[in-house]
Structure formats: C-alpha cells, structure tokens
Amino acid sequence: MAETEDFVGQEPHPVDDDFFKEPMKKRRRSDRDQRFRAFPSVEQSALKEYEKLESRTRRVLSNTYQKLIQSVFLDDSIPNGVKYLINRLLALIEKPSLDPIYIGLFGSTGAGKSSLINAIIQQAMFLPVSGESICTSCIVQVSSGCCEQYEAKIHLLSDQEWKQELKNLTKLLHRPEQLGREEDDAWARDDAVEEATWKLQMVYGNGVERKSYEELLRAKPKGKIPTSRVITLKAEEAGELSLKLDPYIRTQRRGWDEGSAETQIWPLIKLVEVTLPKSELIPEGVVLVDIPGTGDFNSKRDEMWRKTIDKCSVIWLISDIERVSGGRAHEDLLNESIRACQRGFCRDMALVVTKTEKLHLPEYLRERKVGSQAIQSQREAVLERNEMIKLQRNKVLKERLKRKLPADSRVLEDSELVYTVSAQEYWQQALLTEEETEIPKLREYIRRRLLDKKRRMVTKYVTEAFGLFLLTDSFSCTDNLPNEYLHVSGLRRFVEEKIQLLEKAIDQCFAHIVQPLQEGVRNARSSYQQILGACLVRSRRNQGFHQTLKAVCLKNGIYASRTLGRIDLNEAITQPIYEQIDPVFGGIFRSGKPSDGSALMPHIDAFKYSLQEKMTEIGIRNGWKYDSYKKSFLIQEISAILGGLEGHILRKKRRIYESLSTSVQNDLKPCYEEAAQITGKTACERMKDVLRRGLDQQVAEGMFERAQERMQHQFHQLKNGITEKVKGSVTTMLTLASSQGDGLYKELADVKSEYKEMEKLHRSLREVAENALLRRGMQDFLLRMSPSKSGPPKT
C-alpha cells in the first residue's frame, strides 16, 4: 500500500508504537474564549461559531477513534483499510488548529519597526527603541498566548556554531604584515574589522582581538552561558519583562562601557521569542517578527534571517517618511521583499510608512503643488501629505510588483498597499486622532487575515473529517466497485492515462521557463564583469574595504554588514537571469487559471476534477445511488490527497528559485577560498584579481549554462515527485474502495451516531458562512452610518 504522508500527515501502515496513543486533549472552553479578546463582537461571533464547529468535529473524531481502537485492540492482524482509517483519524485529531500567521516587519536601521510593534501591542517602550541607531540586534518574534505571565525565550548559538564564528572572526582580525601607516589606519577602520573586534570584546573583554583562535577557545566568556543555550525570562507585568529583556536585544554601541552580564553575550543571541498573555489587541495565532534589514555575518543567524523572511505569509516593508522616496537601502529591502513573494510563502505585502508626524510646515507650504484649498494647520498638512504619499507609493509599488509577479497575484488585488502610521502620535494624540495614526487599521489588517485563514481551515477540516465518515459507512455498504474497473481496464487504466496527461501538462507548464532562462543566461554572460566591478567599486570610496572583501570571500560571496548593508556577489551576478524569469516563475506557482497553461496548480485541479467526474460516472453506471457513500468518499478523499500537494510544491519552490545563485556560489567556491587566504600588502587588489580571473574562467567553462541546467533539473524533480505521490496515493485510495472480499476490512464498531453528528456539522458549514457574511454586512452598514471623528483640538 502506498504512503500518503506528504498529503495527510500519516501513513496507512505499518502500525507503530504510537498507533494506540491517546489523541491530544482539547482546549478548555475558558482558554478558547480568551483567544477572541482581540476581535470586535461581530468577528468574535463568527470565530466562536467556527471554533465550535472545529471543537465538535474533534470530539466526534476522538470518540470514533476510541471506538475503533477498542474494536481492534486484541486482533493479531489489523486489516489495511482499518489501519488507514485509524491513522487518518489520529492525524486529523492531532492536526494543529491553525498554523501561525507570521507577519514580518522588514526595514532598515531606525525605520521604526520596534516602535510600531510597541504601538500595535499597546505597550510603550516594550521593545527597545533609539532614534536613528541600530537598536534591535536580532530577530524578535512577538505573539500572544494563553499563558498567565509575560515570557521571553532567548535562543543562543550552539557551541559548535560559535566556534565556527570565532574561526571566521579571527581570520578577519589577522593583521597583514608590512603595512604602511596609512594602510594600517585604513585596515583598522574597515567595517568588517570593527565589527569583529566589537563582537569579541563584548564576549571576552578588551584586548582579545589580538588573540588567536586557539587562545580564544581557552578563554572564558564574561557572561554566563547556559548549557541549554536557551535563557527563559518571566514576569507578571510587561514593564518588568521589558527591563529584563532589554540588555539581551538592544545592540550595544561601540565605545560604551562593558555594561551588564546580559549585554556581554549579545553576539551569541540568534532569536528571541516573546509571548504576551491573552492580548486584547493581537489575536493568538499571529506572530509579529522584527527582522533586521541585512542578515548577519554568522552563517546560522544569516540562514535564520533568510528562512524567517521566507516563512512569513505577510511582509510589511517598514520605511521612515523621510526615506520612503528612494535610496539604496530602501530599494534593497523592497527587492528582498519581492523575492520573498517569489521563493517563499509570502502572499501579501504592504509598505508601512512610519513617523508620519514629521513635517516642516513652512517648507511643505512652499513646495505644495496640489489643491487650491488653504492649509489651516499642521494636522491638515500632515493628513494631506499622507494621502499624497499613499497615492504615489501605491502606484509605484504596484508597478514594481507587476513587473515581477503574475497579474492575478493576491497582493496586486489589494486596493491598499500603503499605510501611513505614526507610533508617536498614537501615544500622544497631539496632532492626529488614534484612527488617523492608522495603528487600528493595521490591527484590523491582522484580524481580517486571521479570520479568513480560520474560516478556510475549518471548512477544509470539517469537509475532510466528513469524508472519513463516508469511508466508515462504505465498509458496510453493499455498493462495491466491480473488480473489472479496478483491476483490469476500467478506473485504474483511466487513472494511468490521466497521470500521463498530467505529466505532459506539467512538462508544458515548466517549458515556459526555458526561453526566459536562456535569455537571462545571455544577459548574464554579457554583463557579469560590469556587475562584479560595481560590487567591488566601493573599495575606491572606502580605503578600509579589503577585510570586508575578505569577509565576503570567507562566507562564499555573502556578507551582511550592519553599516554597509548586505553584499551578495552570487545573487548580483545572477540578477540578469532573475530579471528575465521572475514573471514567468511567479506565474508557474500562481493559484489562478491562466489560459496559456503556464500555471501548475490548475493542471492538478483539472486532474482532480476528471477523477471526480469519473467516479460519478462509474457510480451511475453501476447503480450507485446519487449520494452513494462510496462515491462521496472517493470524491472527498481525492480532494484531500491532491489538496495536500500545494504545501509540498511550496516547500520545493524555494529550492528551485535559489538554485541559480546556489549553483553559481558552488562553482565560485574555489575562487572565494583562494581569495580569502590572501594577506599582506595590496591584499585587496590581489583578492579582486583572483575573483575576476576565477569568474572569467568559470563563465568560459559554462557556469551560467550549468546554473540553467540545475534549475531545469529541479523542475524535473518536482514533476517526478508530484506524479509519484499522485500515483501512490490514488492507488491506495482505489485499493481501499475495492471489494470487501480482499481482506481490507472487518466488521467495525457501531459509529452511526458519530456519523449522523458529523453529517450535521458538515451541513452547518454553509449556515456559519452565511451568518458571518450577514454580520459583516451589518457592521459595514453601521460604520458607514456613524458620524466620522474629527481631529484633536490640541495645537
């Protein structure tokens, strides 16, 4: 029997030691009610109905599971059909209620990410804020739960991970011999040297930057490092936890005093998870992620930075009002956000413009070019300027996204892609009302997405559960698929033919990427020298660049600097290819139904519908009732099996997308390693020469063509994976639906009452959805009829 693990989270057999384990216990009612505190009453009602549907479904599944376990407990051998059913029941019972929605706040230094989170969670100064300087030093995740206290978990680099960073840091700090005074000063001012020195001094004390790697291994850190590499902080009040947490996540400025023991382990921190108790503003199931703008020199932290961006289903690009109109940092972050939509799980994106209270009124009035109505106050000017920013940036952002993403991408359907917020005014309200700061609008944004996800999850969950009860009922049903359809020329042959057609359709779908790949490779071959030169040209502006270049080479072409930004030679060199393939790549993984056959999921949907239609046809031909249990089970199970393919495809998408830059990085690795070993006088120029010659040689030997082949190979592997999983899973399903005489089934426990209740719950789905729609309409009507709020009278 084929496995269906990738689709439904379980295996039909063999039965392991966990087969008879107890399902997880259900959440207490009081805890469930606390989850809705962040929602207004109308949305609370909808959520409670969906929660009730899910809870009752889990109870019915659990009762059924217990009955089936008792009926087979003493059996020497359990029929495969019963194994399948019991494992499917357990998988559904233990399926999480809702995967978290990760909302990534992605912005450069001083953009106001922490201030924005503080305002959203209604806790002023909870996360450290500090004007223009770098304040949050690592990834910080903030969520709410059912805990009674405020809690933070600080995850540190493992011992092995820190040793690897130590090795790289000491290589950067190896001072070349025979340097002149000017060169020596430039070396000391190098960004990578300053940062490496800073990190080592924080952990081990002053003077350690001159020690060797072996000496540092024997040195004792100033701060206490727990063996678990996790530090847990708890507090009754938000302010208390904030004080405890501050030294761990606030970047310590160079030149400051040594500070507390907590600050002395800052370079080892890779992630901080903060959990708020029963928040009335942030619903459980939402995680706000403060993401530093550039990544990190440490490989593990940099990997976590990229993976964190990719797991976010929503990205807010945070930009200060004074920087939103351009600049390299803003462009780099925007490009990284768009790439996250291409390679990761991100389906939604918005530009959040912060610090919008900033406005110099005389200057604004002098340059004002819109409207004839006179501006009477600072507040009017701020509101007018904010609306202009929204219109302008919304248009610019949509144009950028349209060039990279498919026309039917979800993010392009949003009417609002830009929000103008003021965390300062949210607290002071000297200039703007609370609503005008748009903090409440962002909270509504969060709630709306969680409610929509909960609705879709519960609908799918109840439908899938009902499909399993159709299977239990079919065990005793007299309607059986004739063997000639299953084993000779009927349904199995039909399935095989359809799978062959699916393979061809996927080939045609993936063929759309070939021409853009070829065009991109030609562009890359003609421009790689210019691109590399542009990446290295900063050395003429910064004499202390050669150790930064060494850092780039030590990390195989990638260096994340807190002052120079992110340097990625591999991505830069392959950018001409990505520029050609991005729209097509996004189109392949879109969820819409383009007429040119370029999208993958519609082909899988067409395969699903053809199977379901065939089930109905065979049922009618063989005298099944129109609502035959077996036919309904088969149709439901096909949806469950093929529906799970989308998650499998999304997990593979990132590897495919990154295969180009990964391929180039692997081919250039010998060049990076050779350049990293260069020391002494004129080391910077000699490193550049090694990189230029190595790149020329690799391009001449077909580096870009190999990258193209590797991406196409990844697509081919995805196609094979899809068809193999479809074959195995559908074969399993058909075997289960075949006649009872082959030993698959036995007489089961009586679950008729559970079946009736599950049938009732399945019918309730439509009623719950209609109620939610009606309540939403009433809420919108009342909001339209209510008088608008005016601004504060303060001046």
C-alpha positions in Angstrom: 0.0 0.0 0.0 1.4 3.4 -1.0 2.1 6.0 1.6 0.2 9.3 1.7 2.3 11.0 4.3 3.0 14.1 2.3 -0.7 14.8 1.9 -2.5 13.9 5.1 0.3 13.7 7.6 0.2 10.0 8.2 1.0 6.6 6.8 -1.6 3.8 6.2 0.7 1.2 7.6 2.6 -0.3 9.3 1.2 0.5 12.6 3.9 1.7 15.0 4.1 2.1 18.8 2.1 5.3 18.6 -0.9 3.6 16.9 -2.8 3.2 20.2 -1.8 6.5 21.7 -4.2 9.0 23.1 -5.1 12.0 21.0 -4.1 15.3 22.4 -6.5 16.8 24.9 -8.9 19.5 23.7 -8.5 23.1 24.8 -10.6 24.3 27.8 -13.6 26.5 26.9 -12.3 29.4 29.0 -9.0 29.3 27.2 -10.7 29.2 23.8 -12.8 32.2 24.7 -9.7 34.2 25.7 -8.4 33.8 22.1 -11.1 36.1 20.8 -10.4 39.1 23.0 -8.6 40.9 20.2 -11.7 40.9 18.0 -14.8 43.1 17.9 -18.1 41.5 18.8 -19.2 40.8 15.2 -15.9 39.0 14.4 -16.0 37.2 17.8 -19.3 35.7 16.9 -18.0 34.3 13.6 -14.8 33.0 15.2 -16.8 31.3 18.0 -19.0 29.6 15.5 -16.0 28.3 13.6 -14.3 27.3 16.8 -17.4 25.5 18.0 -17.6 23.6 14.6 -13.9 22.6 14.9 -14.2 21.6 18.6 -17.3 19.4 18.0 -15.6 17.8 14.9 -12.6 17.0 17.0 -14.8 15.5 19.7 -16.6 13.3 17.2 -13.3 12.2 15.6 -11.9 11.4 19.0 -14.9 9.3 20.0 -14.8 7.4 16.7 -11.1 6.8 17.1 -11.6 5.3 20.6 -14.3 3.0 19.4 -12.2 1.7 16.5 -9.2 1.2 18.7 -11.3 -0.8 21.2 -12.7 -2.9 18.3 -9.3 -4.0 17.0 -7.2 -3.9 20.2 -7.0 -7.7 20.7 -6.7 -8.5 17.0 -3.5 -10.3 15.8 -3.6 -8.5 12.5 -5.5 -5.4 11.6 -6.9 -5.1 8.0 -5.2 -2.4 5.9 -8.4 -0.5 5.4 -8.9 -0.2 9.2 -5.2 0.9 9.6 -5.7 3.6 7.0 -8.9 4.9 8.7 -7.5 4.8 12.2 -4.3 6.6 11.2 -6.2 9.2 9.2 -8.5 9.8 12.2 -5.5 10.3 14.5 -3.8 12.6 12.1 -6.9 14.8 11.9 -7.4 14.8 15.7 -3.8 16.0 16.2 -3.7 18.4 13.3 -3.0 21.9 14.7 -6.0 24.2 14.9 -4.2 26.9 12.9 -0.7 27.3 11.6 0.7 30.7 12.9 0.4 33.7 10.6 3.9 35.2 10.5 3.9 39.0 9.7 7.4 40.1 9.0 8.3 43.8 9.8 11.2 44.3 7.4 13.1 47.6 7.4 16.4 49.3 7.7 18.1 50.8 10.7 15.9 53.4 12.5 12.8 52.8 10.4 10.7 52.3 13.5 9.9 48.5 13.5 10.1 48.1 17.2 8.1 51.3 17.9 5.4 50.1 15.5 5.2 46.7 17.3 5.0 48.5 20.7 2.1 50.6 19.4 0.3 47.6 18.0 0.5 45.6 21.2 -0.3 48.7 23.3 3.0 48.5 25.3 5.0 51.7 25.1 8.8 51.1 25.1 8.3 47.3 25.4 10.9 46.6 22.8 13.9 49.0 22.8 13.8 52.0 20.6 16.5 54.5 20.0 16.1 57.0 17.2 18.4 56.6 14.2 20.8 54.0 15.8 20.6 50.2 15.4 18.6 49.1 18.4 17.2 45.6 17.9 20.2 43.3 17.4 18.5 40.0 16.4 15.2 38.5 15.1 12.5 39.1 17.7 9.1 37.3 17.5 6.1 38.7 19.4 2.9 36.7 19.8 0.1 36.2 22.4 -0.9 33.0 24.1 -3.0 31.6 26.9 -0.1 31.9 29.4 -0.7 33.9 32.6 2.7 35.7 32.5 4.8 37.6 30.1 7.6 35.3 28.8 10.6 35.5 26.6 12.9 32.7 25.4 16.4 33.8 24.2 18.0 31.2 21.9 21.8 31.3 21.7 24.2 29.9 19.1 25.2 26.4 19.8 28.8 25.7 21.0 29.7 24.5 17.5 28.1 27.4 15.8 30.0 29.9 18.0 33.3 28.1 17.4 32.8 28.5 13.6 32.1 32.2 14.0 35.2 32.6 16.2 37.3 31.0 13.5 36.0 33.4 10.9 36.3 36.4 13.2 39.9 35.7 14.0 40.7 35.3 10.3 39.3 38.8 9.7 41.4 40.2 12.5 44.7 38.7 11.3 46.6 42.0 10.6 48.7 41.9 7.4 52.4 42.5 7.8 54.4 45.3 6.2 51.5 47.8 6.1 52.3 51.5 5.9 50.8 53.9 8.5 48.1 55.0 6.1 47.2 51.4 5.1 47.3 50.3 8.8 44.8 53.1 9.7 42.6 52.0 6.8 42.7 48.4 7.9 41.6 49.4 11.4 38.7 51.4 10.0 37.5 48.6 7.9 33.8 47.8 8.6 34.4 44.0 9.0 37.4 44.6 11.3 35.5 47.0 13.5 32.5 44.6 13.8 34.7 41.5 14.5 36.6 43.5 17.2 33.4 44.7 18.7 31.9 41.2 19.0 35.0 39.6 20.5 35.4 42.4 23.1 31.8 42.1 24.1 32.1 38.4 24.8 35.7 38.1 26.1 36.8 41.7 27.1 39.3 44.3 25.7 42.4 43.2 24.0 41.1 39.8 22.9 41.1 40.9 19.2 44.8 40.2 19.1 44.4 36.6 20.3 44.5 33.6 18.1 41.5 31.2 17.5 43.1 28.6 19.8 43.7 31.1 22.6 40.0 32.3 22.4 38.8 28.7 22.6 40.5 28.5 26.0 39.3 32.0 27.1 36.3 32.3 29.4 33.4 34.5 28.3 32.5 37.4 30.6 28.8 36.5 30.6 27.2 33.3 31.8 26.2 31.0 29.0 23.7 28.3 30.0 24.4 24.7 28.8 20.9 24.5 27.3 21.7 27.6 25.1 18.3 28.9 26.0 17.5 31.7 28.5 13.9 32.0 29.8 12.6 35.2 31.3 9.2 35.6 33.0 7.4 38.5 34.6 3.9 39.4 35.9 3.9 42.8 34.1 5.0 43.9 30.7 7.4 46.6 32.0 9.1 44.1 34.2 9.8 41.8 31.3 10.9 44.7 29.2 13.6 45.7 31.7 14.8 42.1 31.9 14.8 41.7 28.1 16.3 45.0 27.1 20.0 44.2 27.5 19.7 41.0 25.5 18.2 42.5 22.4 19.5 46.1 22.4 22.6 46.5 20.2 25.4 47.9 22.4 27.1 50.8 20.8 30.8 50.7 20.2 32.7 52.8 22.8 30.1 52.2 25.5 31.1 50.7 28.9 31.1 47.0 29.2 27.6 47.0 30.7 25.8 44.1 32.4 26.4 40.4 32.1 23.4 40.2 29.8 24.9 42.5 27.3 28.1 40.5 27.2 26.5 37.6 25.5 24.7 39.7 22.9 26.8 38.4 19.9 25.7 34.8 20.7 21.9 35.5 20.5 20.2 34.4 17.3 16.5 34.5 18.1 14.2 35.9 20.8 10.6 34.7 21.2 8.3 36.9 23.3 4.8 35.6 24.4 2.2 38.0 25.7 -0.6 36.7 27.9 -4.2 36.9 26.5 -3.7 40.0 24.4 -6.9 42.0 23.7 -5.1 43.5 20.6 -3.1 40.8 19.0 -5.0 37.5 18.5 -3.5 34.2 19.3 -2.2 32.6 16.1 -0.4 35.8 14.8 3.3 36.3 15.2 4.9 39.7 14.6 8.5 39.4 13.6 11.0 42.2 13.9 13.5 41.3 11.1 16.9 43.2 10.9 17.4 44.6 7.5 20.7 42.9 6.4 21.1 39.5 7.9 24.3 38.5 9.8 27.9 37.6 9.3 27.3 34.4 11.3 26.1 31.6 8.9 23.5 30.3 11.3 22.0 33.7 12.1 22.1 34.6 8.4 20.3 31.4 7.4 17.7 32.0 10.1 17.3 35.6 8.7 16.5 34.3 5.2 14.3 31.4 6.5 12.3 33.8 8.7 11.6 36.1 5.8 10.5 33.1 3.7 8.1 31.7 6.2 6.2 35.0 6.6 2.9 34.9 4.8 2.7 38.7 5.1 5.6 41.2 4.8 5.4 44.8 5.9 8.2 46.8 4.4 8.8 49.5 7.0 10.2 52.8 5.8 10.7 56.2 7.5 8.7 59.0 5.9 11.9 60.8 5.1 13.4 57.8 3.3 10.4 56.4 1.5 11.1 58.1 -1.8 14.3 56.2 -2.6 17.7 55.4 -1.5 19.7 52.2 -1.9 18.7 50.7 1.4 15.0 51.1 0.7 15.5 49.6 -2.8 17.4 46.6 -1.4 14.7 45.9 1.1 12.0 46.2 -1.5 13.8 43.8 -3.8 14.3 41.3 -0.9 10.6 41.5 -0.1 9.6 40.8 -3.7 12.0 37.9 -3.8 10.2 36.5 -0.7 7.0 36.6 -2.7 8.7 34.6 -5.4 10.5 31.9 -3.4 8.7 31.7 0.0 5.2 31.5 1.5 4.5 35.3 1.2 1.2 36.0 -0.4 0.6 39.5 0.9 2.8 42.6 1.2 2.4 46.2 2.2 4.5 49.4 2.5 4.2 50.9 6.0 5.4 54.4 6.1 6.4 55.4 9.7 7.0 58.6 11.6 4.4 60.5 9.5 4.1 63.2 12.2 7.3 64.6 10.8 6.6 67.6 8.7 8.2 71.1 8.4 5.1 73.2 7.7 6.7 76.3 6.1 8.8 74.1 3.7 5.7 72.0 2.9 3.6 75.0 2.1 6.3 76.5 -0.1 6.6 73.3 -2.1 2.9 72.3 -2.1 1.6 71.9 -5.6 -1.9 70.3 -5.1 -5.3 71.7 -4.3 -6.5 75.2 -4.0 -7.9 74.9 -0.5 -5.7 76.7 2.0 -4.0 74.6 4.7 -5.1 75.8 8.1 -2.9 73.7 10.4 -0.1 71.3 10.8 -2.6 68.5 11.2 -4.3 69.3 7.8 -0.9 69.4 6.2 0.2 66.0 7.6 -3.1 64.4 6.5 -2.9 65.9 3.0 0.8 64.8 2.7 -0.1 61.3 3.9 -2.8 60.9 1.3 -0.3 62.1 -1.4 2.3 59.6 -0.2 -0.3 56.8 -0.3 -1.4 57.6 -3.9 2.2 58.0 -5.2 3.8 55.0 -3.4 0.8 52.7 -4.1 1.2 53.4 -7.8 5.0 52.9 -7.8 4.8 49.7 -5.6 2.1 48.1 -7.9 4.1 48.9 -11.0 7.2 47.2 -9.4 5.2 44.2 -8.3 3.5 43.8 -11.7 7.0 43.6 -13.3 7.9 40.7 -11.0 4.7 38.9 -10.1 1.8 37.4 -12.1 -1.1 39.8 -12.9 -3.5 37.8 -10.7 -1.3 37.7 -7.6 -3.2 38.3 -4.4 -1.1 41.2 -3.4 -2.0 43.1 -6.6 -5.7 42.7 -5.8 -5.4 44.7 -2.6 -6.7 48.3 -3.0 -4.4 49.4 -0.2 -0.8 48.6 -0.4 0.5 51.6 1.6 -0.2 52.6 5.2 0.9 55.9 6.8 1.4 55.4 10.5 2.7 57.4 13.5 3.6 55.4 16.6 4.4 58.7 18.4 1.1 60.3 17.7 -0.7 57.0 18.7 0.6 57.7 22.2 0.4 61.5 22.3 -2.5 62.3 20.0 -1.4 66.0 20.0 -1.8 66.2 16.2 -3.7 63.1 15.0 -6.5 61.0 16.3 -5.9 57.4 17.1 -7.7 56.3 13.9 -5.6 58.8 11.8 -2.4 57.2 13.1 -3.6 54.0 11.3 -2.4 51.7 14.1 -6.0 50.5 14.4 -6.1 49.9 10.7 -3.1 47.6 10.9 -4.7 45.7 13.8 -7.8 45.2 11.6 -5.5 44.0 8.8 -4.1 41.4 11.1 -7.6 40.3 12.4 -9.0 40.1 8.9 -6.3 37.7 7.7 -6.6 35.5 10.7 -10.3 35.3 10.4 -10.1 34.4 6.7 -7.5 31.8 7.4 -9.6 30.3 10.2 -12.6 30.1 8.0 -10.7 28.3 5.3 -9.0 25.9 7.7 -12.3 24.9 9.5 -14.1 24.4 6.2 -11.4 22.1 4.9 -11.1 20.3 8.3 -14.8 19.6 8.6 -15.1 18.5 5.0 -12.1 16.2 5.3 -13.5 14.7 8.5 -16.8 14.1 6.9 -15.0 12.3 4.1 -13.6 9.8 6.6 -17.0 9.0 8.0 -18.1 8.3 4.4 -15.4 5.7 4.4 -16.5 4.1 7.6 -20.1 3.9 6.3 -18.9 2.4 3.0 -17.4 -0.6 4.9 -20.9 -1.9 5.4 -22.3 -0.5 2.2 -23.4 -3.1 -0.5 -22.4 -0.8 -3.3 -18.9 -2.0 -4.4 -16.8 -1.0 -7.3 -16.7 -4.0 -9.7 -13.2 -5.6 -9.9 -13.1 -5.3 -13.6 -13.0 -1.5 -13.2 -10.3 -1.6 -10.5 -8.0 -4.3 -11.7 -8.4 -4.7 -15.4 -9.3 -1.9 -17.8 -11.6 0.5 -16.0 -10.7 3.0 -13.4 -7.1 2.1 -13.0 -6.5 2.4 -16.7 -8.3 5.8 -16.6 -6.1 6.9 -13.8 -2.9 5.9 -15.5 -4.0 7.7 -18.7 -4.8 10.8 -16.7 -1.5 10.7 -14.9 0.3 10.5 -18.2 -1.7 13.6 -19.4 -0.8 15.3 -16.1 2.9 14.6 -16.7 2.6 16.2 -20.2 0.7 19.2 -18.9 3.4 19.8 -16.2 6.1 19.5 -18.8 4.4 22.1 -20.9 3.9 24.3 -17.9 7.6 24.1 -16.9 8.6 24.7 -20.6 7.5 28.3 -20.2 10.7 28.9 -18.1 13.2 27.7 -20.7 13.2 30.7 -23.1 13.5 33.3 -20.3 16.3 31.2 -18.7 18.2 31.2 -22.0 17.7 34.9 -22.5 18.8 35.6 -18.9 21.9 33.5 -19.3 22.9 35.5 -22.4 22.3 38.7 -20.5 24.4 37.4 -17.6 27.3 36.4 -19.8 27.4 39.9 -21.3 27.1 41.8 -18.0 28.8 39.8 -15.3 32.1 41.8 -15.5 30.3 45.1 -15.1 28.2 43.7 -12.2 31.3 42.4 -10.4 33.1 45.7 -10.9 30.1 47.6 -9.5 30.2 45.3 -6.4 33.9 46.0 -5.9 33.9 49.7 -6.7 33.1 50.7 -3.1 36.8 50.0 -2.4 37.6 53.2 -4.1 35.3 55.1 -1.8 36.4 53.2 1.3 40.1 52.5 1.7 39.3 50.1 4.6 37.5 47.7 2.4 39.9 44.8 2.0 38.9 43.0 5.2 35.3 43.5 4.3 36.1 41.8 0.9 37.9 39.0 2.9 34.6 38.6 4.9 32.7 38.3 1.6 35.1 35.6 0.5 35.1 33.7 3.8 31.3 33.5 3.5 31.4 32.3 -0.1 30.3 35.6 -1.6 27.8 36.8 1.0 28.5 39.3 3.8 25.8 41.0 5.9 27.2 44.3 7.4 25.3 46.5 9.8 26.8 49.6 8.2 27.5 48.7 4.5 24.3 46.7 4.0 24.1 43.2 2.5 26.7 42.2 -0.1 25.8 39.1 -2.1 28.0 38.6 -5.1 26.2 35.4 -6.2 22.8 37.0 -6.3 24.2 40.1 -8.0 25.9 38.0 -10.8 22.7 36.0 -11.4 20.4 39.1 -11.3 20.1 39.4 -15.1 18.7 35.8 -15.2 16.3 36.5 -12.4 15.1 39.7 -14.1 14.1 37.5 -17.1 12.5 34.6 -15.3 10.7 36.3 -12.4 7.3 37.0 -14.0 7.2 33.5 -15.5 8.4 31.8 -12.4 5.7 33.5 -10.4 3.2 32.6 -13.0 4.1 28.9 -12.7 3.3 28.9 -9.0 0.3 31.1 -9.0 -3.1 29.9 -8.0 -5.2 31.4 -10.8 -6.2 29.8 -14.1 -4.4 31.5 -17.0 -5.4 30.5 -20.5 -1.9 29.7 -21.7 -1.4 26.7 -19.3 1.6 28.3 -17.6 0.4 27.7 -14.0 0.9 24.4 -12.2 -1.9 24.1 -9.7 -4.7 24.4 -12.3 -3.4 21.3 -14.0 -3.5 19.4 -10.7 -7.1 20.7 -10.2 -8.1 19.6 -13.7 -6.7 16.1 -12.9 -8.7 16.1 -9.6 -12.0 17.1 -11.3 -11.5 14.5 -14.1 -11.1 11.8 -11.4 -14.2 13.0 -9.5 -16.3 13.1 -12.7 -15.2 9.5 -13.5 -16.2 8.4 -10.0 -19.7 9.9 -10.5 -19.9 8.3 -14.0 -19.0 4.8 -12.7 -21.3 5.2 -9.8 -24.3 5.9 -12.0 -23.3 3.2 -14.5 -23.2 0.6 -11.7 -26.4 1.5 -10.0 -24.9 3.6 -7.1 -27.4 5.9 -5.6 -26.7 9.6 -6.4 -25.5 10.2 -2.9 -23.6 6.9 -2.6 -21.3 6.8 0.4 -18.5 5.2 -1.6 -18.7 7.6 -4.4 -18.8 10.6 -1.9 -15.8 9.1 0.0 -13.8 8.7 -3.2 -14.5 12.3 -4.3 -13.7 13.7 -0.8 -10.5 11.7 -0.5 -9.3 12.8 -3.9 -9.7 16.4 -2.8 -7.8 15.7 0.5 -5.0 13.9 -1.2 -4.5 16.4 -4.1 -5.2 19.4 -1.9 -2.1 18.5 0.2 0.1 18.8 -2.9 0.1 22.6 -2.7 2.1 22.6 0.5 4.6 20.1 -1.0 5.0 22.3 -4.0 5.5 25.5 -2.0 8.2 23.8 0.1 10.1 22.9 -3.1 9.6 26.3 -4.7 12.3 28.0 -2.6 15.0 25.4 -3.5 14.1 25.8 -7.2 14.2 29.6 -7.1 17.5 29.7 -5.3 19.1 27.0 -7.5 20.6 29.7 -9.8 22.5 31.6 -7.2 23.4 28.4 -5.3 24.8 26.9 -8.4 27.0 30.0 -9.1 28.1 30.0 -5.5 29.2 26.4 -5.6 31.1 27.0 -8.9 32.9 30.0 -7.5 33.7 28.5 -4.1 37.3 27.7 -5.1 37.8 31.3 -6.1 36.4 32.6 -2.8 38.6 30.2 -0.8 41.7 31.2 -2.7 40.9 34.9 -2.3 40.2 34.5 1.4 43.7 33.2 2.0 45.4 36.3 0.6 47.1 38.5 3.2 49.8 41.2 3.2 50.4 44.3 1.2 48.0 45.1 -1.7 45.8 42.1 -0.5 42.6 43.9 -1.5 43.7 44.3 -5.2 45.1 40.7 -5.3 41.8 39.4 -3.9 39.9 41.3 -6.6 42.2 39.9 -9.3 41.6 36.3 -8.1 37.8 36.9 -8.2 37.9 38.4 -11.7 40.1 35.7 -13.1 38.1 32.9 -11.4 34.8 34.4 -12.6 36.1 34.7 -16.2 37.3 31.1 -16.2 34.0 29.8 -14.7 31.9 31.7 -17.2 34.1 30.5 -20.1 33.5 26.9 -18.8 29.8 27.3 -18.8 28.9 28.5 -15.3 25.6 30.2 -16.3 24.6 27.3 -18.5 25.2 24.9 -15.6 23.0 27.1 -13.4 20.3 26.9 -16.1 20.6 23.1 -16.3 20.4 22.8 -12.5 17.2 24.9 -12.3 15.6 22.8 -15.1 16.7 19.7 -13.2 15.0 20.9 -10.1 11.8 21.5 -12.1 12.1 18.0 -13.5 12.5 16.6 -9.9 9.4 18.4 -8.8 7.4 16.9 -11.7 8.5 13.4 -10.8 7.8 14.0 -7.2 4.2 15.2 -7.9 3.4 12.3 -10.2 4.9 9.6 -7.9 2.9 10.9 -5.0 -0.3 11.1 -7.0 0.2 7.5 -8.3 0.9 6.1 -4.8 -1.9 8.0 -3.0 -4.6 7.4 -5.6 -3.7 3.7 -5.9 -4.0 3.5 -2.1 -7.4 5.1 -2.2 -8.7 2.9 -5.0 -7.5 -0.2 -3.2 -9.4 0.9 -0.1 -12.6 1.4 -2.2 -12.4 -2.0 -3.8 -14.5 -5.0 -2.8 -14.6 -6.1 0.8 -13.6 -9.7 0.0 -9.8 -8.9 -0.3 -9.2 -8.7 3.5 -9.0 -5.0 3.7 -11.9 -4.6 6.1 -13.6 -6.2 9.0 -16.8 -5.5 10.9 -16.3 -2.2 12.7 -17.7 -0.8 15.9 -21.0 1.0 15.6 -20.3 4.6 14.8 -23.7 5.5 13.4 -24.4 8.2 16.0 -21.0 9.8 15.3 -21.7 9.7 11.5 -25.1 11.5 12.0 -23.4 14.2 14.1 -20.6 14.6 11.6 -23.2 14.9 8.8 -25.0 17.6 10.7 -21.7 19.5 11.3 -20.9 19.3 7.6 -24.3 20.8 6.8 -23.6 23.6 9.3 -20.7 24.9 7.4 -22.9 26.9 4.9 -25.0 28.3 7.7 -21.9 29.5 9.6 -20.5 31.2 6.5 -23.8 32.9 5.7 -24.1 34.2 9.3 -20.6 35.6 9.2 -21.3 37.3 5.9 -24.5 38.8 7.3 -22.8 40.1 10.4 -20.0 41.7 8.3 -22.6 43.4 6.1 -24.4 44.8 9.2 -21.1 46.0 10.7 -20.1 47.8 7.5 -23.5 49.4 7.2 -23.3 50.7 10.8 -19.8 52.1 10.2 -20.9 53.9 7.1 -23.9 55.5 9.0 -21.8 56.5 12.1 -20.5 60.1 12.2 -16.8 60.5 11.4 -14.4 61.5 14.1 -12.7 64.9 13.9 -9.1 65.5 14.9 -7.9 66.5 18.3 -8.4 70.2 19.2 -4.8 70.4 20.5 -2.4 72.5 18.7 
